[in-house]
Amino acid sequence: MTAYLLGIDYGTGGAKARVIDEACAVLGFAFEEYPLIHEHPGWSEHDANLYWEIACRLIKAVIAEAAIRPAEIRGIAASAALPSLVMVDADGAPVHRAYNLREGHFDTAMLDEIGIDPARLLAQLASPGAVVEATGLTEIGARVAWTCIEHSIHVVMLNVETDVTVGPILHRLAQQAGCVYTVASGDEPGVCKMLFNENRALGFEVVCLGKGKNNTIDFDATPDKYHDEALSKGMNPKMLSAFKDGSKTMVEMAAVSNATGFVPDVPGMHGPKVEIPDLAKTFVPQADGGIFSRRGCVEYSTGKIAPGVFAIVTSQDERVHTDMRFVGMGPGPYYLLLRPYHLCNIETPLAIVEAALYGERTVASTRLVSEVVPIAKRDLRPGDVVGEIGCADYLGRVYIYEEARAQQAIPLGVTPGGKVTRPIAKGEMFTAENFAPDTGKFVHKLRQMQDAVLGMA
């Protein structure tokens, strides 16, 4: 039997469909226009209901023209000229027009201007057991978490940027509402916390929790600089820039710090290039030949460790040292316990199940032990409005919370959309003396609530 393929392409002003045979000969073609709606400056919209209605008509037309039976079609593909956001209800029916998004264009202001609150839409769906927040945008993350907690819906955060900004207050509010707020399994904070819990339960002293980072920090990273690499990896250039400039690592290890009480030994952590055989020799106190001035640190290495995470442990019991040597864990007194992978979103369902079925949290913080603060990537002038995390304006660096507070540092998560009030030189910290956050943003208001309620002001 001859196999046929059917393709549908959604363009800016219409959709077209083709049927081809195995030799790529076109046997049927159809096209139908649909209106492009411009009610708001800067973006366009379509009637989302037309996507399906037109597809049905086009498919019938090309099958009829090709004079084949539907059962003879062996594959169907759909493509679009640009990404579109379509919000649907629990039955899959569109609840608003489709928003056509240009690269890097989507932000919360777009939804604010047209009166759509995605957080409230999520909470009004047919009683979801849990909502996973994965935007990486602190304003959306704060809104989604707050609104879900208002409706006693469990919140699983893949948006660690929001957690290190307002996680403690969200955790507290969730407890009061009888639901769970937690950082997800699979990402570095969740896996590090798992190592911490297991080894503390076994009686080990955990000296360091760390992760591998697959590149040294590029302090000049920008979305434009990494545009092509990002697209080749299917990533948002701004997201890749946040990985390259170290902001993501700082945020991840701050979450580990807040959940365990461990601290960065120095601002930004040391971040040396250390390979696996030397981790238990390097990430230990200086008195024992390592780099730390204290015990209980969060850290990262740019050696060949990523995507692994690790714990460095020791014991006061000589019998434990004897057994660790016997099972091949090295001479001691410090030992490396390495999990050579973390599976990111693949492991997130574990956190969903633990929250929805058992009421358990993977990672949750009751206080801020560390703070990630913005550091200028370039000279900034009064009046400059800065972008989202990963932009060309600033990067994140982790500090012990009390140190950041003493310097009046601006929290990284309330930085986007804020305005420079005094000149900020490249490499300089954003503080209350030179920068004003956008006080109208929800995440800023929630952070103020957290500072007041938890005594962090």
C-alpha positions in Angstrom: 0.0 0.0 0.0 1.3 3.5 -0.9 2.0 5.7 2.2 1.0 9.3 2.1 2.0 12.2 4.4 -0.1 15.2 5.3 1.3 18.5 6.4 -0.4 21.6 7.9 1.4 25.0 8.1 0.0 27.8 10.2 1.2 31.2 8.9 0.7 34.7 9.9 -2.3 35.3 7.7 -3.6 31.8 6.9 -3.0 28.1 7.0 -2.2 25.7 4.2 -2.2 21.9 3.9 -0.5 19.4 1.5 -0.7 15.7 0.8 2.5 14.1 -0.6 3.4 10.6 -1.6 6.6 8.7 -0.9 8.4 10.4 -3.8 7.4 13.8 -2.3 5.1 14.6 -5.1 2.3 17.0 -4.1 -1.1 15.3 -4.6 -3.3 17.8 -2.9 -3.0 21.4 -1.7 -5.4 23.8 0.0 -5.1 27.2 1.7 -7.5 29.3 3.8 -6.9 32.8 5.2 -7.7 33.9 8.7 -7.7 37.5 10.1 -4.7 38.8 12.0 -5.9 40.9 14.9 -4.0 44.0 16.1 -5.8 45.4 19.2 -2.6 46.0 21.2 0.7 47.6 20.2 3.6 45.2 19.8 1.9 41.9 19.2 -0.8 40.2 17.1 -3.5 37.7 17.8 -5.6 35.1 16.1 -9.0 33.6 16.8 -7.8 30.4 18.4 -10.9 28.5 17.5 -10.1 28.9 13.8 -6.9 26.8 14.1 -8.9 23.6 14.5 -11.9 24.6 12.3 -9.7 25.5 9.4 -7.5 22.4 9.9 -10.6 20.2 9.5 -11.6 21.9 6.3 -8.1 21.9 4.8 -7.6 18.2 5.6 -10.9 17.2 4.0 -10.0 19.3 0.9 -6.5 17.9 0.3 -7.7 14.3 0.9 -10.4 14.8 -1.7 -8.1 16.4 -4.2 -5.5 13.6 -3.7 -8.3 11.0 -4.2 -7.0 8.9 -1.3 -8.6 7.3 1.8 -7.8 8.8 5.2 -6.5 5.4 6.3 -3.8 5.7 3.8 -2.2 8.6 5.5 0.8 7.4 7.5 2.0 10.6 9.1 0.8 14.1 9.9 3.0 17.1 10.7 2.1 20.6 11.8 4.3 23.7 11.8 3.9 27.4 12.5 5.8 30.6 11.5 6.1 31.8 15.1 5.1 30.5 18.5 1.7 31.2 19.8 0.3 31.1 23.3 -3.2 29.6 23.6 -4.9 29.3 26.9 -7.5 26.6 27.2 -9.9 25.3 29.8 -10.1 21.8 31.4 -11.8 20.5 28.2 -9.2 22.0 25.9 -11.4 24.8 24.6 -9.7 28.2 24.1 -10.6 30.8 26.7 -9.0 33.7 24.8 -7.4 34.5 21.5 -4.0 33.2 20.5 -1.1 35.5 21.2 1.6 35.4 18.6 4.9 35.8 20.3 8.1 37.2 18.8 11.4 35.8 20.1 12.1 37.3 23.5 8.9 39.4 23.4 6.7 37.6 25.9 6.6 39.1 29.4 4.0 39.6 32.2 3.3 43.2 30.9 1.6 41.7 27.8 -0.9 39.8 29.9 -1.4 42.6 32.4 -2.3 45.0 29.6 -5.0 42.8 28.2 -6.3 41.9 31.6 -5.3 38.2 31.7 -3.9 36.7 34.9 -2.4 33.3 34.1 -2.1 32.4 37.7 -5.8 32.9 38.3 -6.6 30.9 35.2 -4.5 28.0 36.5 -6.2 28.0 39.8 -9.7 28.1 38.2 -9.1 24.9 36.3 -11.0 21.8 37.3 -9.3 21.4 40.7 -5.7 20.4 39.7 -4.0 18.3 42.3 -0.8 20.3 41.9 0.7 23.0 39.6 4.3 23.0 38.4 5.7 26.5 37.9 8.6 26.4 35.4 8.8 29.9 33.8 12.0 31.1 35.5 10.3 34.5 35.8 9.9 35.7 39.3 6.9 37.9 38.7 4.9 35.1 37.1 6.3 32.5 39.6 5.2 34.6 42.6 1.7 35.1 41.1 1.2 31.5 40.3 2.3 30.2 43.6 0.3 32.8 45.6 -2.9 32.1 43.7 -2.6 28.4 43.9 -2.0 28.6 47.6 -5.1 30.8 47.9 -7.0 27.9 46.4 -5.2 25.2 48.5 -3.5 23.8 45.4 -0.1 22.2 45.8 2.8 24.1 44.2 5.9 22.4 42.8 8.5 25.0 41.8 11.0 24.5 38.9 11.3 28.3 39.1 14.1 28.4 41.7 14.6 32.1 41.0 11.3 32.8 42.7 12.0 30.4 45.5 15.2 32.1 46.6 13.3 35.4 46.6 10.0 34.6 48.3 10.2 30.9 49.1 10.0 31.2 52.9 6.7 33.2 52.9 5.2 30.9 50.3 6.1 27.9 52.4 4.5 29.5 55.4 1.3 30.5 53.6 1.0 27.0 52.1 1.2 25.5 55.6 -1.6 27.8 56.7 -3.7 26.9 53.7 -3.2 23.1 54.1 -1.3 22.6 50.9 2.3 22.0 50.0 4.8 24.4 48.5 8.0 22.8 47.4 11.0 23.1 45.1 10.9 20.2 42.5 12.8 17.0 42.6 15.4 16.5 39.9 16.9 19.9 39.8 20.2 20.5 41.8 18.5 21.9 44.9 16.2 18.8 45.2 19.0 16.3 44.7 21.4 18.1 47.0 18.8 18.1 49.7 18.2 14.4 49.2 21.9 13.8 49.7 21.9 16.0 52.8 18.9 14.2 54.3 20.3 10.7 53.6 23.7 11.3 55.0 22.6 13.2 58.1 20.2 10.2 58.7 23.2 7.9 58.5 25.1 9.9 61.1 27.6 11.5 58.8 28.7 15.1 59.2 28.0 16.8 55.8 30.8 19.3 55.2 29.9 20.4 51.7 27.1 20.2 49.2 28.0 20.9 45.6 27.3 20.6 42.0 29.2 20.5 38.7 29.1 23.5 36.3 30.0 22.7 32.7 31.6 26.1 32.0 33.5 28.8 33.8 31.5 31.9 34.4 31.4 34.4 31.5 30.9 37.7 33.3 30.1 39.3 29.9 27.4 36.8 28.8 24.5 38.3 27.0 21.5 36.8 25.0 22.9 38.2 21.8 26.4 36.6 22.4 24.8 33.2 22.9 21.9 33.6 20.5 23.0 31.0 17.9 24.1 28.4 20.5 20.8 28.8 22.4 18.8 28.2 19.2 20.9 25.2 18.3 20.0 23.7 21.8 16.4 24.7 21.6 16.8 27.2 24.4 15.8 30.8 25.1 19.0 32.9 24.6 18.2 34.8 27.8 18.0 31.5 29.7 21.3 30.3 28.3 22.9 33.6 29.2 21.8 33.1 32.8 23.6 29.7 32.8 26.7 31.2 31.2 27.0 34.2 33.5 26.6 32.0 36.6 23.2 33.4 37.8 21.6 29.9 37.6 24.3 28.3 39.6 24.1 31.0 42.3 20.3 30.7 42.5 20.5 26.9 42.7 23.1 26.8 45.5 21.3 29.6 47.4 18.2 27.4 47.4 20.4 24.6 48.9 21.8 27.0 51.4 18.3 28.2 52.5 17.1 24.6 52.9 20.1 23.3 54.8 21.7 26.2 56.6 24.9 25.8 54.7 26.5 29.0 53.3 28.8 30.1 50.5 32.3 30.3 51.9 33.0 33.5 50.0 30.6 35.7 47.9 29.9 33.9 44.7 31.5 30.7 46.0 35.0 29.6 45.0 34.1 27.7 41.9 37.5 26.1 41.2 38.2 23.5 38.5 38.4 20.3 40.5 38.0 16.8 39.1 36.2 14.0 40.9 39.3 12.4 42.5 40.2 15.6 44.2 36.7 16.8 45.4 37.1 15.3 48.9 40.6 16.9 49.2 39.6 20.4 48.0 36.1 21.1 49.4 37.1 20.6 53.0 38.4 23.0 55.8 41.7 24.7 55.3 43.0 23.0 58.4 42.8 19.7 56.5 44.3 21.0 53.3 41.1 22.3 51.6 39.8 25.7 50.6 37.1 26.4 53.2 37.3 28.7 56.1 34.4 26.9 57.7 32.4 23.7 57.7 29.0 23.4 56.1 29.4 25.1 52.7 27.7 25.2 49.3 30.0 25.1 46.3 30.5 24.2 42.7 33.3 22.9 40.5 33.9 23.5 36.8 35.7 20.2 36.5 34.1 17.3 34.6 31.3 16.7 37.1 28.2 18.2 35.5 25.4 17.1 35.6 26.5 15.5 38.9 25.9 16.7 42.4 27.8 15.7 45.5 28.2 15.7 49.2 31.5 15.7 51.1 31.1 13.9 54.4 33.1 12.8 57.4 32.5 11.1 60.8 33.7 11.3 64.4 33.4 7.5 64.7 36.5 5.6 63.9 34.5 2.5 63.1 32.8 4.4 60.3 36.2 5.3 58.9 37.2 1.7 59.0 34.1 0.6 57.2 34.4 3.4 54.6 37.9 2.3 53.8 36.8 -1.3 53.6 34.1 -0.5 51.0 36.5 1.5 48.9 35.4 5.0 49.6 39.0 6.2 50.0 41.4 6.8 52.9 39.4 9.5 54.6 38.9 11.4 56.7 36.6 13.0 54.1 34.6 11.1 51.6 32.9 11.9 48.3 29.3 10.7 47.8 28.6 11.5 44.2 25.3 11.3 42.3 26.6 11.6 38.8 23.4 13.0 37.3 20.3 15.0 38.0 17.4 14.6 35.6 15.7 18.0 35.9 12.1 17.9 34.8 12.2 14.1 34.3 12.3 13.7 38.1 9.7 16.4 38.8 6.8 13.9 38.9 8.4 12.5 42.1 7.8 15.9 43.8 4.3 16.1 42.4 3.4 12.6 43.8 5.0 13.4 47.2 3.1 16.6 47.5 -0.3 15.5 46.2 -0.5 12.0 47.7 1.7 12.3 50.8 1.8 16.0 51.7 5.6 15.9 51.7 8.0 18.6 50.6 11.2 18.0 48.6 12.8 21.3 49.4 11.3 24.1 51.5 12.9 27.0 53.4 11.7 28.8 56.5 14.3 31.5 56.3 16.9 33.1 54.0 20.4 31.9 54.8 21.8 33.2 51.5 20.7 36.0 49.1 21.4 36.2 45.4 22.1 39.9 44.4 22.6 41.6 41.1 26.1 42.7 39.9 26.4 45.0 36.9 27.7 43.4 33.7 28.2 46.8 32.2 28.3 50.5 33.2 24.7 51.6 33.9 23.4 55.2 34.0 20.6 56.8 36.0 17.3 56.1 34.3 18.3 52.8 32.8 15.6 50.1 33.2 17.0 46.7 33.5 15.7 43.4 32.0 15.0 39.9 33.2 17.6 37.6 34.8 20.1 36.6 32.0 19.9 40.0 30.3 22.9 42.1 29.3 22.6 44.4 32.4 23.5 42.2 35.4 24.3 38.8 36.7 23.5 37.1 40.0 26.0 36.4 42.8 25.3 34.6 46.1 26.1 36.1 49.5 25.4 35.1 53.0 22.1 36.8 53.7 23.4 39.0 56.6 26.2 40.2 54.4 23.9 41.2 51.6 21.5 42.9 54.0 24.4 44.9 55.6 25.2 46.3 52.1 21.5 47.0 51.4 21.8 44.7 48.4 18.7 44.4 46.1 17.4 40.8 45.9 17.9 39.3 42.4 14.3 38.3 42.1 12.9 41.8 42.4 15.5 43.4 40.0 13.8 42.9 36.6 12.0 46.0 35.5 13.7 48.2 38.1 15.5 51.5 37.4 19.0 52.7 38.0 19.0 55.8 40.2 22.8 56.5 40.4 25.6 55.4 38.2 26.5 51.7 38.6 29.9 50.7 37.3 30.6 47.3 35.8 31.2 44.8 38.6 29.3 46.9 41.2 26.5 45.6 43.3 22.9 46.9 43.0 21.9 48.5 46.3 19.2 50.7 47.7 21.6 53.6 47.1 21.8 53.2 43.4 18.8 51.2 42.2 15.0 51.2 42.7 13.0 48.1 42.1 9.6 48.3 40.4 7.4 48.5 43.6 4.3 47.8 41.6 5.3 44.3 40.8 3.6 41.5 42.8 6.9 39.8 43.6 8.2 43.0 45.2 5.1 43.3 47.4 5.4 39.6 48.4 9.0 40.1 49.3 8.1 43.1 51.5 5.5 40.9 53.2 8.1 38.2 53.7 10.6 40.7 55.2 7.9 42.0 57.6 6.3 38.7 58.6 9.6 36.7 59.0 11.5 39.6 60.6 14.0 39.9 57.7 13.6 43.7 57.2 
